[in-house]
Protein backbone atom coordinates (compact mmCIF):
# COMPACT_ATOMS: atom_id res chain seq x y z
CA UNK A 1 0.00 0.00 0.00
CA UNK A 2 1.28 3.47 -0.88
CA UNK A 3 1.90 6.05 1.81
CA UNK A 4 -0.71 8.78 1.97
CA UNK A 5 0.13 11.84 -0.09
CA UNK A 6 1.15 14.92 1.88
CA UNK A 7 0.37 18.46 0.79
CA UNK A 8 2.44 21.15 2.50
CA UNK A 9 0.81 24.57 2.22
CA UNK A 10 3.40 27.21 3.15
CA UNK A 11 2.07 30.72 3.78
CA UNK A 12 3.38 33.94 5.29
CA UNK A 13 4.02 37.59 4.45
CA UNK A 14 6.41 38.80 1.77
CA UNK A 15 10.04 38.38 2.80
CA UNK A 16 9.49 35.77 5.49
CA UNK A 17 11.24 33.03 3.53
CA UNK A 18 8.32 31.11 1.97
CA UNK A 19 10.08 30.40 -1.30
CA UNK A 20 13.42 29.46 0.25
CA UNK A 21 11.71 27.24 2.82
CA UNK A 22 9.38 25.68 0.23
CA UNK A 23 12.26 24.86 -2.10
CA UNK A 24 14.29 23.17 0.64
CA UNK A 25 11.19 21.41 1.96
CA UNK A 26 10.40 20.01 -1.50
CA UNK A 27 14.00 18.80 -1.79
CA UNK A 28 13.60 16.91 1.51
CA UNK A 29 10.28 15.20 0.69
CA UNK A 30 10.39 12.13 -1.50
CA UNK A 31 8.54 12.14 -4.81
CA UNK A 32 7.63 15.81 -4.42
CA UNK A 33 6.75 18.70 -6.69
CA UNK A 34 6.74 22.40 -5.81
CA UNK A 35 3.96 24.76 -6.85
CA UNK A 36 4.90 28.46 -6.71
CA UNK A 37 1.57 30.29 -6.57
CA UNK A 38 3.29 33.53 -7.56
CA UNK A 39 4.33 31.96 -10.88
CA UNK A 40 0.70 31.26 -11.69
CA UNK A 41 -0.33 34.75 -10.55
CA UNK A 42 2.36 36.27 -12.79
CA UNK A 43 0.73 34.72 -15.86
CA UNK A 44 -1.61 37.72 -15.78
CA UNK A 45 1.28 40.19 -16.19
CA UNK A 46 1.24 40.01 -19.99
CA UNK A 47 -1.60 42.21 -21.14
CA UNK A 48 -4.44 40.99 -18.95
CA UNK A 49 -6.76 43.61 -17.50
CA UNK A 50 -8.31 41.14 -15.06
CA UNK A 51 -9.17 42.50 -11.61
CA UNK A 52 -7.03 41.53 -8.60
CA UNK A 53 -9.91 39.52 -7.10
CA UNK A 54 -10.43 37.55 -10.31
CA UNK A 55 -6.67 36.95 -10.70
CA UNK A 56 -6.46 35.66 -7.15
CA UNK A 57 -9.48 33.39 -7.55
CA UNK A 58 -8.16 31.95 -10.82
CA UNK A 59 -4.72 31.46 -9.29
CA UNK A 60 -6.22 29.44 -6.43
CA UNK A 61 -8.37 27.43 -8.84
CA UNK A 62 -5.25 26.59 -10.86
CA UNK A 63 -3.24 25.72 -7.74
CA UNK A 64 -6.08 23.36 -6.83
CA UNK A 65 -6.22 21.79 -10.31
CA UNK A 66 -2.45 21.23 -10.38
CA UNK A 67 -2.55 19.84 -6.83
CA UNK A 68 -5.31 17.38 -7.71
CA UNK A 69 -3.53 16.27 -10.88
CA UNK A 70 -0.22 15.56 -9.15
CA UNK A 71 -2.00 13.95 -6.18
CA UNK A 72 -3.75 11.53 -8.53
CA UNK A 73 -0.31 10.56 -9.82
CA UNK A 74 1.05 9.90 -6.32
CA UNK A 75 3.19 12.98 -5.83
CA UNK A 76 3.69 14.83 -2.56
CA UNK A 77 3.22 18.56 -3.01
CA UNK A 78 4.62 21.77 -1.54
CA UNK A 79 2.57 24.89 -2.29
CA UNK A 80 4.32 28.24 -1.82
CA UNK A 81 1.69 31.01 -1.70
CA UNK A 82 0.15 33.52 0.67
CA UNK A 83 -3.04 32.12 2.20
CA UNK A 84 -5.27 34.96 3.36
CA UNK A 85 -8.85 33.67 3.45
CA UNK A 86 -8.53 30.55 1.30
CA UNK A 87 -7.68 27.79 3.81
CA UNK A 88 -11.24 26.65 4.48
CA UNK A 89 -12.09 26.71 0.75
CA UNK A 90 -8.93 24.74 -0.10
CA UNK A 91 -9.69 22.13 2.58
CA UNK A 92 -13.23 21.71 1.25
CA UNK A 93 -11.89 21.20 -2.27
CA UNK A 94 -9.43 18.46 -1.27
CA UNK A 95 -11.50 16.66 1.39
CA UNK A 96 -12.26 13.81 -1.02
CA UNK A 97 -8.58 13.15 -1.73
CA UNK A 98 -6.50 10.61 0.22
CA UNK A 99 -4.11 13.28 1.50
CA UNK A 100 -2.69 14.77 4.66
CA UNK A 101 -2.55 18.56 4.67
CA UNK A 102 0.17 20.34 6.60
CA UNK A 103 -0.35 24.10 6.83
CA UNK A 104 2.40 26.41 7.99
CA UNK A 105 2.22 30.19 8.38
CA UNK A 106 5.75 31.53 8.57
CA UNK A 107 6.17 34.78 10.46
CA UNK A 108 9.04 36.97 11.59
CA UNK A 109 9.46 40.10 13.63
CA UNK A 110 8.65 43.33 11.81
CA UNK A 111 12.29 44.48 11.89
CA UNK A 112 13.53 41.16 10.46
CA UNK A 113 10.98 41.31 7.61
CA UNK A 114 12.04 44.85 6.74
CA UNK A 115 15.70 43.80 6.84
CA UNK A 116 15.08 40.80 4.56
CA UNK A 117 13.04 42.85 2.08
CA UNK A 118 15.68 45.62 2.02
CA UNK A 119 18.43 43.06 1.41
CA UNK A 120 16.71 41.86 -1.76
CA UNK A 121 16.03 45.40 -2.97
CA UNK A 122 12.26 45.04 -2.91
CA UNK A 123 11.50 48.19 -0.90
CA UNK A 124 8.03 48.67 -2.40
CA UNK A 125 6.86 45.39 -0.78
CA UNK A 126 7.44 46.49 2.82
CA UNK A 127 3.98 47.96 3.45
CA UNK A 128 2.24 44.94 1.90
CA UNK A 129 4.41 42.56 3.91
CA UNK A 130 3.66 44.32 7.21
CA UNK A 131 -0.06 44.38 6.34
CA UNK A 132 0.01 40.63 5.63
CA UNK A 133 1.98 39.91 8.81
CA UNK A 134 -0.65 41.65 10.92
CA UNK A 135 -3.53 40.02 9.02
CA UNK A 136 -2.10 36.48 9.08
CA UNK A 137 -1.23 36.70 12.77
CA UNK A 138 -4.71 37.95 13.65
CA UNK A 139 -6.70 35.27 11.80
CA UNK A 140 -8.07 32.79 14.37
CA UNK A 141 -7.68 29.94 11.85
CA UNK A 142 -3.91 30.58 11.74
CA UNK A 143 -3.17 30.66 15.47
CA UNK A 144 -1.98 27.06 15.84
CA UNK A 145 -0.11 27.11 12.51
CA UNK A 146 2.10 30.18 13.07
CA UNK A 147 5.83 29.49 13.11
CA UNK A 148 8.36 32.19 14.00
CA UNK A 149 11.36 32.22 11.66
CA UNK A 150 13.00 35.38 13.06
CA UNK A 151 16.11 33.68 14.44
CA UNK A 152 15.97 30.42 12.52
CA UNK A 153 17.83 29.06 9.52
CA UNK A 154 16.04 27.35 6.65
CA UNK A 155 17.21 23.85 7.59
CA UNK A 156 15.81 24.22 11.10
CA UNK A 157 12.49 25.50 9.75
CA UNK A 158 12.22 22.57 7.31
CA UNK A 159 13.07 20.02 10.04
CA UNK A 160 10.32 21.46 12.23
CA UNK A 161 7.76 21.36 9.40
CA UNK A 162 8.63 17.75 8.62
CA UNK A 163 8.54 16.55 12.22
CA UNK A 164 5.96 18.68 14.07
CA UNK A 165 2.42 17.30 13.95
CA UNK A 166 0.88 20.61 15.05
CA UNK A 167 0.88 21.68 11.40
CA UNK A 168 -1.53 18.91 10.37
CA UNK A 169 -4.98 20.13 9.35
CA UNK A 170 -8.15 18.12 9.74
CA UNK A 171 -9.85 18.16 6.34
N, C-alpha and C positions, 0 to 999 in steps of 0.2 A: 504494500500500500504506500502511495506517495505521501510525503509530509504535506501538511496543509500550507497553502500559499500564504505568504505574509506580505501585506501592503504597509509600507512605512510612509506616513504622511507627515512631512516636515514643514512646519510653518514658523513664522516669526517676522519681525520687522526688517526692513532694508538694512543691510550691514551687519546683521547678527551672525552671519556665517552659514545660512541655509544651504547655499550651493556647495561650499567647501565641505560641509558636514555630509550633505546628501551624496556627493561624489565618493567620499571615503566610505560612507555607509554602504553604498551600492557595491563598492570594491570588496567589502568584507562579508557580503551576503552571497551565498551560492546561487547560481542560475538567476541572476538579477538584472533587471533593466532599470534605467533611470529616466524619469519623465521630468523635464524642466518646464513647468507651467509657463514661465516667462517666454520660452521659445515659441510656444503656441500663441500666446498673447501678442508677440511681436509680428506674427503673420499679418496683422491688421495694419502694420506700419507702411504699407506700400500702396497708398492711394485709397484706402477704405475710409469712408466718412461715417462709419458705424459708431453709435454712441458708446460711452464707457460701459454702461450697464449691459448693453447687448454684447460687447466684446467679452466682458467678464463671464457672462452666462454661457456664451459659445465656447469660451476657453475651458470652463468647467465641464461642459458637455463633451468636449473632445478629450479632456483628461480622463473622464469616465469611460468613454468608448475605447481609448487606448488601453486603459487599465483592464477592462473586461476582456479585450482581445488577448492581451498577454497572459492574463489569469487563466483563460481557457486553454492556453498552450503551456501551462505549468510554470510560468515564470514568477519569481518574487519581484516586487516592484517597490521602488523608492520614488515618491512624488515630492518635488521641490517646488512649493508655491505657497504664497500667503493665503491662509484660510481665515477669512473674516467671519462670515455668517453661513458658510457652506457645509460645515461638519455634519449637521443633522441630515441635510439633503444627501450628502455623499454616502452616509451610512445607510440611508433608506434605499439608495440606488444599488448598493452592493450586498444588501442583506440576504440575497438569494445565492450568493457565491460562497463556495467553501474556502473562506479566507479568514485570516486573523488580521485585524487592523491595529496598527500601533500609530498613535498620534502624538507628536512632539511639538511643543511650541517653544522654540528657542527664544531666550530673552537675554538682555545684557543691560548693565547700568547705562543711563543716559550718556554719561561722559565717554564710556567705552564705545558706544554706538557712534557718537560724533567723531571720535578718534579714528575708528575704522573707516567711516565714510570719507573723512578728510584724506586718509592715507591712499584711498583709491581715486581721489580727485572727483568725487561725485557729490560736490557740495549742494547741488540743487535738491538732493534726496533727503537732506537732514530733516526738514519739517515733516515730510511724509513719514519718515522712519519713526520720529518721536510720536506722531499721531498714532501710528500703528502700534507702537509699544504700549501706549496708554490704553488703546482700545483692546488689544489682545490680552493684556493683563487684567482688564476689568470684566471681561466676559466670563460669567459663571461657568460656562461649559469648558473653559480652558484651565480653570484653577488647578486641577490635579495633573495637568499635562505640561505645565510650565517648567522649563529647565534653564537655569541660570548659567550662561556661558562666559560671564564676565572675566573670570580668572582661569578659564579652562582651555586646554589645547584640543584640537580636533580629535585626536586619537582617544582622549579621555571621554569626550562627548559621545563618540561612536560606541565605545565600550559600554557606556551607561545605557544608551538606547537599545543595544543588543541584549543586555542582561537585566534590565529593570522592568518588571512586569507592570509597574504603575502606568506605563504608557499604552497598555492594551485597552481597546475600546470595545464595549459590548455593542454588537450590531444586530 
